[in-house]
Each structure stands twice: as structure tokens, then as C-alpha cells.
Amino acid sequence: MKTIQVTPEEMEGRIARFGDLRPQSDQHAENADLPKEAYEMMTARTLYLLMSPEKQGGPMAQGPAVITDDKLSVIIAECPPGDSPMLHAHHHTNETFLCLDGRFRIRWGDQGEHEIFLEPYDMISVPRSVVRNFENVSDKTARLLVLITGGTEDDFNDVEFTPDEADRVREEFGDQMVDRFRDIGFSFEAGVEKTDA
């Protein structure tokens, strides 16, 4: 089978240089006028988007270092001790966590009632529609590799937090911040039984 030739310049465009990455919270502060502190309350403190599809939907798709045709988002969550995103679910994408260093607690269930721990190089794939989060339980800054896969680019716009988490945002930042997060694609109905009216 014939191979293709790639120039060094073209290959450079396919490299995510960690030192050059900007946190998602910085980009949302600039592009969506969201306070950095509010975004970091919802997600891990520092999320670096290494790679994603060009037209990936959702609030985790600001400025990927590498754009891919694959329906794969690759993120490094860099968390100080005790840092974690709020409880949330992904309904159309699969989320897999690989502990790079430190120690992480993975919680799941509508109230986060179940938990396991990941040591370096341990990995877990959380099923779709399961409420989950992760927390750095070590005494130093630690990193978690997050892989999110979907069938289409629109599938990535599926991050849903629990109603309790909306209440936490309201207490800290007011009702308008919940609305701002809805504007960028977050919702707050994870675990809520939908009824037909």
C-alpha cells in the first residue's frame, strides 16, 4: 500500500507541546467572559486540551493544540490536592481516566456514593450516563489523563451536572452564573427523572 509523505512543518502541527498549552479556564475567561474561578469550580482547576475534533461541540473545546479527524478529545487535568470537578454525567460520550501521577479518587452514582482509587498508570472507563467525578487525594499537584470519545462532534456537548451542583454555583456566584454555564453548553439535570407534560 502506498504511504504518504509528511513535511517536518506538517508534523509540527500535529504536536501538543505541554509548555505551550493554555488552560481551558483562561480561554473561557477571554472568549466567553466567564470568571476563571467559576469555570474552575465546575471543572478541575486546570484542564489542558491536547487534541480534539475541529468542530467539537461543548464547553471543553477551547483551542486544542492538535486538531484531529478522530472523535477523540485528549485532556490533561492538573489538580492541586483536594481539587475535583463537580459531579457530572456524559450521555453521548465515553470518558476514560488514566492516573499519570499522584492518587485520584473516582466517585460515581447520582450523589457520588461509590468510590475507587487510582494509583499511577491505573485506568478506568466510566460508562455513559453515570454521574461521576475525580479528586486528587494526594498531598501534591497531580495529573490525570482524560480521554473522551464520541460518535460525532456534536456528541461532545453532553456534560450534565446534578441539580445540587447548580445550587453550589448559585450560592457562590448567583443565578446568572448558572445561566451563563447553560449558554456555553452545561446543563444541570443529571439524575433527574424526565416526565412528559
Summary of the structure (lengths in Angstrom):
residues: 197
radius of gyration: 17.1
end to end distance: 57.7
largest distance: 60.5
contacts: 606
relative contact order: 0.19
helix: 24%
strand: 30%
